[in-house]
């Protein structure tokens, strides 16, 4: 294991972009959203839904973690997305899997604009 961008890497996997066929590495994590570092395309969403919580969910642009979806504790559980890279910190309107899809759309737009 090694520390990269504040996260411990447990297992690095390879992915071939469905759109441009670019191969890139990413860290295995229970819940994650991947964007291709070559074309910026949304490429993959992996989630333990049905086996465990959907958060925390890391958002990767290639092998770089650029954001995280988390949930607040307490009676009114709210999902939020945070990214220091894109300077975004906001509550999401959706919950569970829909919150991950909402975050995916937000990051898709941010990556396309960058």
Secondary structure, 3 states (H helix, E strand, C coil): CEEECCEEECCEEEEECCCCCCEEEEECCCCEEEECCCCCCEEEEECCECCECCCCEEEEECCEEEEEEEECCCCCCCEEEEECCCCEEEECCCCHHHHHHHHHHHHHHHHHHC
